[in-house]
Amino acid sequence: MKFFDWHQRQTEWWLDRLGMTPYAALWFAYVKGAVTTLLVLWLLGYF
């Protein structure tokens, strides 16, 4: 469980540092994943 404890501390630290709520962080991760997917598809020539 050491990794999960470390990851939780890191996540909370970044959220505090950036002034984000956990809900905002989830939306940020979703949008980042969508943009990354579209970028990869564009680079592979699907768009």
BELMO-V643742 format. One record per helix or strand of 3 or more residues. SS is the DSSP state (alpha for helix, beta for strand). FROM is the first residue (numbers start at 1). TO is the last residue. Records with the same first field share a line. If there is no record, write none. Layout:
BEGIN
SS = FROM-TO, FROM-TO
END
This chain:
BEGIN
alpha = 2-18, 22-43
END
